[in-house]
């Protein structure tokens, strides 16, 4: 299961529990936490897609530089994915704070 699906499931469960208890503040916190991570995951998803696309294009144009391009691509993916992990930390802070 992807991170986004897991977060959405957790947010919905938290919102359902708050709804059953009638606690409006927890409902808003659950919805806000889910939306915060959803928005935080959009940017890195687009960034990684663009990065890989450009790397494949660069490797197709200069096959002799494929090793260096691939190494830089994986570094870029790691740095971009760190942004999604920051969004995950914000989700956890919103959920439990």
NORLINHU-V605052 format. One record per run of one state. SS is the DSSP state (H for helix, E for strand, L for the rest). FROM is the first residue (numbers start at 0). LEN is the number of residues. If there is no record, write none. Layout:
# NORLINHU-V605052
ss:from:len
SS:FROM:LEN
SS:FROM:LEN
This chain:
# NORLINHU-V605052
ss:from:len
L:0:2
H:2:19
L:21:2
H:23:38
L:61:1
H:62:34
L:96:1
